[in-house]
Amino acid sequence: MEQITSYLSAFSTVIGLVFFVGIVLWAWSPGRKKANQESADLPFDLPDEFSKDKS
């Protein structure tokens, strides 16, 4: 049983690495450039909290 544990551990590490690399490639793909830019601009689209026009 100890022998299969090391194989399962190695297999789960490889699967985790493959998923991580896949997510990174998806996030940085050229097709996501517009969505990433929109997400990056979201904080700047909020109204100012301390505007001078308060009555």
N, CA, C, O and CB atoms as a CASP TS submission, in Angstrom:
PFRMAT TS
TARGET T0000
AUTHOR 0000-0000-0000
METHOD Language model
MODEL 1
PARENT N/A
ATOM      1  N   MET     1       0.825  -1.199   0.000  1.00  0.00           N
ATOM      2  CA  MET     1       0.000   0.000   0.000  1.00  0.00           C
ATOM      3  C   MET     1       0.863   1.254   0.000  1.00  0.00           C
ATOM      4  O   MET     1       0.465   2.274  -0.562  1.00  0.00           O
ATOM      5  CB  MET     1      -0.935   0.003   1.206  1.00  0.00           C
ATOM      6  N   GLU     2       2.039   1.197   0.621  1.00  0.00           N
ATOM      7  CA  GLU     2       2.916   2.364   0.652  1.00  0.00           C
ATOM      8  C   GLU     2       3.417   2.725  -0.742  1.00  0.00           C
ATOM      9  O   GLU     2       3.687   3.890  -1.035  1.00  0.00           O
ATOM     10  CB  GLU     2       4.099   2.109   1.579  1.00  0.00           C
ATOM     11  N   GLN     3       3.536   1.714  -1.595  1.00  0.00           N
ATOM     12  CA  GLN     3       4.042   1.953  -2.938  1.00  0.00           C
ATOM     13  C   GLN     3       3.037   2.747  -3.777  1.00  0.00           C
ATOM     14  O   GLN     3       3.438   3.609  -4.560  1.00  0.00           O
ATOM     15  CB  GLN     3       4.369   0.627  -3.622  1.00  0.00           C
ATOM     16  N   ILE     4       1.773   2.478  -3.630  1.00  0.00           N
ATOM     17  CA  ILE     4       0.754   3.191  -4.402  1.00  0.00           C
ATOM     18  C   ILE     4       0.565   4.618  -3.895  1.00  0.00           C
ATOM     19  O   ILE     4       0.168   5.499  -4.658  1.00  0.00           O
ATOM     20  CB  ILE     4      -0.577   2.438  -4.346  1.00  0.00           C
ATOM     21  N   THR     5       0.841   4.851  -2.631  1.00  0.00           N
ATOM     22  CA  THR     5       0.693   6.191  -2.061  1.00  0.00           C
ATOM     23  C   THR     5       1.642   7.176  -2.729  1.00  0.00           C
ATOM     24  O   THR     5       1.257   8.311  -3.010  1.00  0.00           O
ATOM     25  CB  THR     5       0.944   6.163  -0.550  1.00  0.00           C
ATOM     26  N   SER     6       2.864   6.761  -2.983  1.00  0.00           N
ATOM     27  CA  SER     6       3.821   7.655  -3.628  1.00  0.00           C
ATOM     28  C   SER     6       3.406   7.945  -5.069  1.00  0.00           C
ATOM     29  O   SER     6       3.599   9.060  -5.554  1.00  0.00           O
ATOM     30  CB  SER     6       5.230   7.048  -3.592  1.00  0.00           C
ATOM     31  N   TYR     7       2.841   6.955  -5.756  1.00  0.00           N
ATOM     32  CA  TYR     7       2.367   7.183  -7.121  1.00  0.00           C
ATOM     33  C   TYR     7       1.169   8.130  -7.139  1.00  0.00           C
ATOM     34  O   TYR     7       1.076   9.001  -8.004  1.00  0.00           O
ATOM     35  CB  TYR     7       1.995   5.853  -7.784  1.00  0.00           C
ATOM     36  N   LEU     8       0.264   7.962  -6.194  1.00  0.00           N
ATOM     37  CA  LEU     8      -0.898   8.851  -6.122  1.00  0.00           C
ATOM     38  C   LEU     8      -0.475  10.276  -5.798  1.00  0.00           C
ATOM     39  O   LEU     8      -1.044  11.230  -6.328  1.00  0.00           O
ATOM     40  CB  LEU     8      -1.894   8.349  -5.073  1.00  0.00           C
ATOM     41  N   SER     9       0.503  10.421  -4.944  1.00  0.00           N
ATOM     42  CA  SER     9       1.010  11.742  -4.600  1.00  0.00           C
ATOM     43  C   SER     9       1.652  12.411  -5.819  1.00  0.00           C
ATOM     44  O   SER     9       1.409  13.588  -6.084  1.00  0.00           O
ATOM     45  CB  SER     9       2.023  11.643  -3.447  1.00  0.00           C
ATOM     46  N   ALA    10       2.454  11.676  -6.543  1.00  0.00           N
ATOM     47  CA  ALA    10       3.102  12.217  -7.740  1.00  0.00           C
ATOM     48  C   ALA    10       2.058  12.555  -8.805  1.00  0.00           C
ATOM     49  O   ALA    10       2.152  13.592  -9.462  1.00  0.00           O
ATOM     50  CB  ALA    10       4.135  11.212  -8.301  1.00  0.00           C
ATOM     51  N   PHE    11       1.074  11.688  -8.972  1.00  0.00           N
ATOM     52  CA  PHE    11       0.029  11.912  -9.959  1.00  0.00           C
ATOM     53  C   PHE    11      -0.782  13.160  -9.621  1.00  0.00           C
ATOM     54  O   PHE    11      -1.083  13.957 -10.510  1.00  0.00           O
ATOM     55  CB  PHE    11      -0.887  10.692 -10.047  1.00  0.00           C
ATOM     56  N   SER    12      -1.136  13.339  -8.358  1.00  0.00           N
ATOM     57  CA  SER    12      -1.917  14.515  -7.983  1.00  0.00           C
ATOM     58  C   SER    12      -1.084  15.795  -8.130  1.00  0.00           C
ATOM     59  O   SER    12      -1.635  16.847  -8.456  1.00  0.00           O
ATOM     60  CB  SER    12      -2.430  14.376  -6.536  1.00  0.00           C
ATOM     61  N   THR    13       0.211  15.724  -7.900  1.00  0.00           N
ATOM     62  CA  THR    13       1.081  16.880  -8.096  1.00  0.00           C
ATOM     63  C   THR    13       1.135  17.263  -9.575  1.00  0.00           C
ATOM     64  O   THR    13       1.052  18.443  -9.916  1.00  0.00           O
ATOM     65  CB  THR    13       2.498  16.585  -7.565  1.00  0.00           C
ATOM     66  N   VAL    14       1.271  16.285 -10.433  1.00  0.00           N
ATOM     67  CA  VAL    14       1.318  16.552 -11.878  1.00  0.00           C
ATOM     68  C   VAL    14      -0.014  17.113 -12.360  1.00  0.00           C
ATOM     69  O   VAL    14      -0.030  18.058 -13.149  1.00  0.00           O
ATOM     70  CB  VAL    14       1.668  15.266 -12.661  1.00  0.00           C
ATOM     71  N   ILE    15      -1.123  16.557 -11.907  1.00  0.00           N
ATOM     72  CA  ILE    15      -2.440  17.060 -12.304  1.00  0.00           C
ATOM     73  C   ILE    15      -2.621  18.501 -11.824  1.00  0.00           C
ATOM     74  O   ILE    15      -3.129  19.342 -12.565  1.00  0.00           O
ATOM     75  CB  ILE    15      -3.564  16.156 -11.736  1.00  0.00           C
ATOM     76  N   GLY    16      -2.212  18.785 -10.603  1.00  0.00           N
ATOM     77  CA  GLY    16      -2.306  20.155 -10.083  1.00  0.00           C
ATOM     78  C   GLY    16      -1.467  21.124 -10.890  1.00  0.00           C
ATOM     79  O   GLY    16      -1.909  22.238 -11.171  1.00  0.00           O
ATOM     80  N   LEU    17      -0.269  20.722 -11.267  1.00  0.00           N
ATOM     81  CA  LEU    17       0.599  21.570 -12.082  1.00  0.00           C
ATOM     82  C   LEU    17      -0.007  21.813 -13.457  1.00  0.00           C
ATOM     83  O   LEU    17       0.052  22.932 -13.967  1.00  0.00           O
ATOM     84  CB  LEU    17       1.983  20.938 -12.223  1.00  0.00           C
ATOM     85  N   VAL    18      -0.582  20.795 -14.057  1.00  0.00           N
ATOM     86  CA  VAL    18      -1.213  20.940 -15.370  1.00  0.00           C
ATOM     87  C   VAL    18      -2.382  21.918 -15.287  1.00  0.00           C
ATOM     88  O   VAL    18      -2.527  22.779 -16.155  1.00  0.00           O
ATOM     89  CB  VAL    18      -1.695  19.569 -15.899  1.00  0.00           C
ATOM     90  N   PHE    19      -3.215  21.796 -14.259  1.00  0.00           N
ATOM     91  CA  PHE    19      -4.335  22.725 -14.097  1.00  0.00           C
ATOM     92  C   PHE    19      -3.836  24.150 -13.874  1.00  0.00           C
ATOM     93  O   PHE    19      -4.390  25.091 -14.442  1.00  0.00           O
ATOM     94  CB  PHE    19      -5.226  22.290 -12.925  1.00  0.00           C
ATOM     95  N   PHE    20      -2.804  24.321 -13.060  1.00  0.00           N
ATOM     96  CA  PHE    20      -2.262  25.649 -12.801  1.00  0.00           C
ATOM     97  C   PHE    20      -1.737  26.290 -14.085  1.00  0.00           C
ATOM     98  O   PHE    20      -2.038  27.449 -14.371  1.00  0.00           O
ATOM     99  CB  PHE    20      -1.148  25.571 -11.756  1.00  0.00           C
ATOM    100  N   VAL    21      -0.964  25.549 -14.843  1.00  0.00           N
ATOM    101  CA  VAL    21      -0.425  26.075 -16.105  1.00  0.00           C
ATOM    102  C   VAL    21      -1.557  26.388 -17.076  1.00  0.00           C
ATOM    103  O   VAL    21      -1.501  27.392 -17.786  1.00  0.00           O
ATOM    104  CB  VAL    21       0.562  25.067 -16.741  1.00  0.00           C
ATOM    105  N   GLY    22      -2.577  25.545 -17.117  1.00  0.00           N
ATOM    106  CA  GLY    22      -3.718  25.796 -17.985  1.00  0.00           C
ATOM    107  C   GLY    22      -4.450  27.076 -17.622  1.00  0.00           C
ATOM    108  O   GLY    22      -4.828  27.843 -18.508  1.00  0.00           O
ATOM    109  N   ILE    23      -4.654  27.316 -16.348  1.00  0.00           N
ATOM    110  CA  ILE    23      -5.334  28.537 -15.900  1.00  0.00           C
ATOM    111  C   ILE    23      -4.491  29.768 -16.227  1.00  0.00           C
ATOM    112  O   ILE    23      -5.026  30.789 -16.659  1.00  0.00           O
ATOM    113  CB  ILE    23      -5.622  28.475 -14.381  1.00  0.00           C
ATOM    114  N   VAL    24      -3.177  29.678 -16.025  1.00  0.00           N
ATOM    115  CA  VAL    24      -2.301  30.807 -16.342  1.00  0.00           C
ATOM    116  C   VAL    24      -2.332  31.097 -17.839  1.00  0.00           C
ATOM    117  O   VAL    24      -2.426  32.257 -18.240  1.00  0.00           O
ATOM    118  CB  VAL    24      -0.854  30.522 -15.881  1.00  0.00           C
ATOM    119  N   LEU    25      -2.256  30.074 -18.658  1.00  0.00           N
ATOM    120  CA  LEU    25      -2.313  30.272 -20.115  1.00  0.00           C
ATOM    121  C   LEU    25      -3.655  30.863 -20.536  1.00  0.00           C
ATOM    122  O   LEU    25      -3.706  31.729 -21.409  1.00  0.00           O
ATOM    123  CB  LEU    25      -2.072  28.940 -20.850  1.00  0.00           C
ATOM    124  N   TRP    26      -4.728  30.403 -19.927  1.00  0.00           N
ATOM    125  CA  TRP    26      -6.054  30.946 -20.252  1.00  0.00           C
ATOM    126  C   TRP    26      -6.153  32.412 -19.848  1.00  0.00           C
ATOM    127  O   TRP    26      -6.669  33.233 -20.606  1.00  0.00           O
ATOM    128  CB  TRP    26      -7.159  30.131 -19.554  1.00  0.00           C
ATOM    129  N   ALA    27      -5.661  32.744 -18.658  1.00  0.00           N
ATOM    130  CA  ALA    27      -5.769  34.117 -18.161  1.00  0.00           C
ATOM    131  C   ALA    27      -4.933  35.089 -18.984  1.00  0.00           C
ATOM    132  O   ALA    27      -5.329  36.241 -19.156  1.00  0.00           O
ATOM    133  CB  ALA    27      -5.341  34.181 -16.703  1.00  0.00           C
ATOM    134  N   TRP    28      -3.811  34.660 -19.486  1.00  0.00           N
ATOM    135  CA  TRP    28      -2.923  35.537 -20.243  1.00  0.00           C
ATOM    136  C   TRP    28      -3.094  35.387 -21.752  1.00  0.00           C
ATOM    137  O   TRP    28      -2.286  35.928 -22.508  1.00  0.00           O
ATOM    138  CB  TRP    28      -1.489  35.261 -19.865  1.00  0.00           C
ATOM    139  N   SER    29      -4.116  34.673 -22.214  1.00  0.00           N
ATOM    140  CA  SER    29      -4.318  34.483 -23.646  1.00  0.00           C
ATOM    141  C   SER    29      -4.742  35.797 -24.302  1.00  0.00           C
ATOM    142  O   SER    29      -5.384  36.626 -23.657  1.00  0.00           O
ATOM    143  CB  SER    29      -5.373  33.388 -23.902  1.00  0.00           C
ATOM    144  N   PRO    30      -4.397  35.996 -25.561  1.00  0.00           N
ATOM    145  CA  PRO    30      -4.742  37.246 -26.245  1.00  0.00           C
ATOM    146  C   PRO    30      -6.246  37.489 -26.332  1.00  0.00           C
ATOM    147  O   PRO    30      -6.672  38.643 -26.388  1.00  0.00           O
ATOM    148  CB  PRO    30      -4.158  37.242 -27.634  1.00  0.00           C
ATOM    149  N   GLY    31      -7.040  36.464 -26.345  1.00  0.00           N
ATOM    150  CA  GLY    31      -8.487  36.619 -26.416  1.00  0.00           C
ATOM    151  C   GLY    31      -9.093  37.227 -25.154  1.00  0.00           C
ATOM    152  O   GLY    31     -10.216  37.730 -25.194  1.00  0.00           O
ATOM    153  N   ARG    32      -8.377  37.188 -24.046  1.00  0.00           N
ATOM    154  CA  ARG    32      -8.874  37.735 -22.786  1.00  0.00           C
ATOM    155  C   ARG    32      -8.367  39.148 -22.522  1.00  0.00           C
ATOM    156  O   ARG    32      -8.649  39.714 -21.465  1.00  0.00           O
ATOM    157  CB  ARG    32      -8.478  36.834 -21.642  1.00  0.00           C
ATOM    158  N   LYS    33      -7.627  39.724 -23.461  1.00  0.00           N
ATOM    159  CA  LYS    33      -7.014  41.033 -23.235  1.00  0.00           C
ATOM    160  C   LYS    33      -8.069  42.103 -22.944  1.00  0.00           C
ATOM    161  O   LYS    33      -7.890  42.905 -22.027  1.00  0.00           O
ATOM    162  CB  LYS    33      -6.177  41.442 -24.450  1.00  0.00           C
ATOM    163  N   LYS    34      -9.155  42.127 -23.700  1.00  0.00           N
ATOM    164  CA  LYS    34     -10.191  43.144 -23.496  1.00  0.00           C
ATOM    165  C   LYS    34     -10.861  42.969 -22.130  1.00  0.00           C
ATOM    166  O   LYS    34     -11.065  43.950 -21.414  1.00  0.00           O
ATOM    167  CB  LYS    34     -11.246  43.071 -24.621  1.00  0.00           C
ATOM    168  N   ALA    35     -11.202  41.743 -21.769  1.00  0.00           N
ATOM    169  CA  ALA    35     -11.847  41.485 -20.478  1.00  0.00           C
ATOM    170  C   ALA    35     -10.905  41.834 -19.324  1.00  0.00           C
ATOM    171  O   ALA    35     -11.345  42.375 -18.309  1.00  0.00           O
ATOM    172  CB  ALA    35     -12.286  40.008 -20.380  1.00  0.00           C
ATOM    173  N   ASN    36      -9.629  41.533 -19.470  1.00  0.00           N
ATOM    174  CA  ASN    36      -8.665  41.866 -18.421  1.00  0.00           C
ATOM    175  C   ASN    36      -8.526  43.374 -18.279  1.00  0.00           C
ATOM    176  O   ASN    36      -8.409  43.875 -17.161  1.00  0.00           O
ATOM    177  CB  ASN    36      -7.298  41.236 -18.722  1.00  0.00           C
ATOM    178  N   GLN    37      -8.538  44.108 -19.388  1.00  0.00           N
ATOM    179  CA  GLN    37      -8.425  45.559 -19.322  1.00  0.00           C
ATOM    180  C   GLN    37      -9.659  46.176 -18.673  1.00  0.00           C
ATOM    181  O   GLN    37      -9.546  47.113 -17.882  1.00  0.00           O
ATOM    182  CB  GLN    37      -8.220  46.140 -20.720  1.00  0.00           C
ATOM    183  N   GLU    38     -10.843  45.647 -19.008  1.00  0.00           N
ATOM    184  CA  GLU    38     -12.075  46.135 -18.380  1.00  0.00           C
ATOM    185  C   GLU    38     -12.056  45.882 -16.869  1.00  0.00           C
ATOM    186  O   GLU    38     -12.464  46.741 -16.087  1.00  0.00           O
ATOM    187  CB  GLU    38     -13.308  45.458 -19.017  1.00  0.00           C
ATOM    188  N   SER    39     -11.590  44.725 -16.474  1.00  0.00           N
ATOM    189  CA  SER    39     -11.515  44.406 -15.046  1.00  0.00           C
ATOM    190  C   SER    39     -10.498  45.300 -14.333  1.00  0.00           C
ATOM    191  O   SER    39     -10.710  45.690 -13.185  1.00  0.00           O
ATOM    192  CB  SER    39     -11.145  42.927 -14.849  1.00  0.00           C
ATOM    193  N   ALA    40      -9.410  45.619 -15.004  1.00  0.00           N
ATOM    194  CA  ALA    40      -8.393  46.470 -14.400  1.00  0.00           C
ATOM    195  C   ALA    40      -8.895  47.901 -14.228  1.00  0.00           C
ATOM    196  O   ALA    40      -8.459  48.601 -13.314  1.00  0.00           O
ATOM    197  CB  ALA    40      -7.125  46.458 -15.246  1.00  0.00           C
ATOM    198  N   ASP    41      -9.809  48.345 -15.100  1.00  0.00           N
ATOM    199  CA  ASP    41     -10.322  49.714 -15.041  1.00  0.00           C
ATOM    200  C   ASP    41     -11.508  49.877 -14.093  1.00  0.00           C
ATOM    201  O   ASP    41     -11.914  51.007 -13.820  1.00  0.00           O
ATOM    202  CB  ASP    41     -10.722  50.159 -16.416  1.00  0.00           C
ATOM    203  N   LEU    42     -12.070  48.792 -13.590  1.00  0.00           N
ATOM    204  CA  LEU    42     -13.255  48.871 -12.737  1.00  0.00           C
ATOM    205  C   LEU    42     -13.089  49.772 -11.511  1.00  0.00           C
ATOM    206  O   LEU    42     -13.993  50.560 -11.235  1.00  0.00           O
ATOM    207  CB  LEU    42     -13.626  47.498 -12.285  1.00  0.00           C
ATOM    208  N   PRO    43     -11.995  49.701 -10.767  1.00  0.00           N
ATOM    209  CA  PRO    43     -11.881  50.570  -9.582  1.00  0.00           C
ATOM    210  C   PRO    43     -11.895  52.062  -9.922  1.00  0.00           C
ATOM    211  O   PRO    43     -12.298  52.885  -9.100  1.00  0.00           O
ATOM    212  CB  PRO    43     -10.608  50.245  -8.830  1.00  0.00           C
ATOM    213  N   PHE    44     -11.459  52.401 -11.117  1.00  0.00           N
ATOM    214  CA  PHE    44     -11.392  53.804 -11.507  1.00  0.00           C
ATOM    215  C   PHE    44     -12.726  54.315 -12.047  1.00  0.00           C
ATOM    216  O   PHE    44     -12.902  55.522 -12.215  1.00  0.00           O
ATOM    217  CB  PHE    44     -10.308  53.999 -12.547  1.00  0.00           C
ATOM    218  N   ASP    45     -13.663  53.409 -12.319  1.00  0.00           N
ATOM    219  CA  ASP    45     -14.978  53.791 -12.821  1.00  0.00           C
ATOM    220  C   ASP    45     -15.957  54.117 -11.700  1.00  0.00           C
ATOM    221  O   ASP    45     -17.064  54.584 -11.966  1.00  0.00           O
ATOM    222  CB  ASP    45     -15.541  52.686 -13.681  1.00  0.00           C
ATOM    223  N   LEU    46     -15.569  53.879 -10.463  1.00  0.00           N
ATOM    224  CA  LEU    46     -16.440  54.147  -9.326  1.00  0.00           C
ATOM    225  C   LEU    46     -16.521  55.651  -9.068  1.00  0.00           C
ATOM    226  O   LEU    46     -15.572  56.378  -9.363  1.00  0.00           O
ATOM    227  CB  LEU    46     -15.934  53.409  -8.068  1.00  0.00           C
ATOM    228  N   PRO    47     -17.625  56.119  -8.531  1.00  0.00           N
ATOM    229  CA  PRO    47     -17.699  57.550  -8.214  1.00  0.00           C
ATOM    230  C   PRO    47     -16.776  57.889  -7.039  1.00  0.00           C
ATOM    231  O   PRO    47     -16.472  57.039  -6.202  1.00  0.00           O
ATOM    232  CB  PRO    47     -19.158  57.958  -7.883  1.00  0.00           C
ATOM    233  N   ASP    48     -16.343  59.135  -7.001  1.00  0.00           N
ATOM    234  CA  ASP    48     -15.483  59.572  -5.908  1.00  0.00           C
ATOM    235  C   ASP    48     -16.277  59.620  -4.611  1.00  0.00           C
ATOM    236  O   ASP    48     -17.426  60.062  -4.595  1.00  0.00           O
ATOM    237  CB  ASP    48     -14.864  60.950  -6.216  1.00  0.00           C
ATOM    238  N   GLU    49     -15.664  59.167  -3.530  1.00  0.00           N
ATOM    239  CA  GLU    49     -16.338  59.167  -2.229  1.00  0.00           C
ATOM    240  C   GLU    49     -16.327  60.549  -1.602  1.00  0.00           C
ATOM    241  O   GLU    49     -17.262  60.919  -0.892  1.00  0.00           O
ATOM    242  CB  GLU    49     -15.680  58.165  -1.285  1.00  0.00           C
ATOM    243  N   PHE    50     -15.292  61.302  -1.855  1.00  0.00           N
ATOM    244  CA  PHE    50     -15.127  62.606  -1.224  1.00  0.00           C
ATOM    245  C   PHE    50     -15.140  63.705  -2.285  1.00  0.00           C
ATOM    246  O   PHE    50     -14.135  64.377  -2.514  1.00  0.00           O
ATOM    247  CB  PHE    50     -13.815  62.655  -0.408  1.00  0.00           C
ATOM    248  N   SER    51     -16.265  63.872  -2.910  1.00  0.00           N
ATOM    249  CA  SER    51     -16.325  64.916  -3.939  1.00  0.00           C
ATOM    250  C   SER    51     -16.560  66.273  -3.283  1.00  0.00           C
ATOM    251  O   SER    51     -17.083  66.349  -2.171  1.00  0.00           O
ATOM    252  CB  SER    51     -17.444  64.612  -4.974  1.00  0.00           C
ATOM    253  N   LYS    52     -16.180  67.327  -3.964  1.00  0.00           N
ATOM    254  CA  LYS    52     -16.302  68.690  -3.427  1.00  0.00           C
ATOM    255  C   LYS    52     -17.715  69.244  -3.589  1.00  0.00           C
ATOM    256  O   LYS    52     -18.022  70.316  -3.069  1.00  0.00           O
ATOM    257  CB  LYS    52     -15.306  69.619  -4.118  1.00  0.00           C
ATOM    258  N   ASP    53     -18.574  68.523  -4.304  1.00  0.00           N
ATOM    259  CA  ASP    53     -19.924  69.011  -4.575  1.00  0.00           C
ATOM    260  C   ASP    53     -20.920  68.657  -3.487  1.00  0.00           C
ATOM    261  O   ASP    53     -22.124  68.767  -3.719  1.00  0.00           O
ATOM    262  CB  ASP    53     -20.406  68.466  -5.880  1.00  0.00           C
ATOM    263  N   LYS    54     -20.482  68.242  -2.324  1.00  0.00           N
ATOM    264  CA  LYS    54     -21.417  67.867  -1.239  1.00  0.00           C
ATOM    265  C   LYS    54     -22.116  69.125  -0.707  1.00  0.00           C
ATOM    266  O   LYS    54     -21.495  70.178  -0.556  1.00  0.00           O
ATOM    267  CB  LYS    54     -20.659  67.126  -0.072  1.00  0.00           C
ATOM    268  N   SER    55     -23.382  68.997  -0.434  1.00  0.00           N
ATOM    269  CA  SER    55     -24.138  70.151   0.070  1.00  0.00           C
ATOM    270  C   SER    55     -24.345  70.038   1.563  1.00  0.00           C
ATOM    271  O   SER    55     -24.961  70.915   2.170  1.00  0.00           O
ATOM    272  CB  SER    55     -25.493  70.270  -0.640  1.00  0.00           C
TER
END
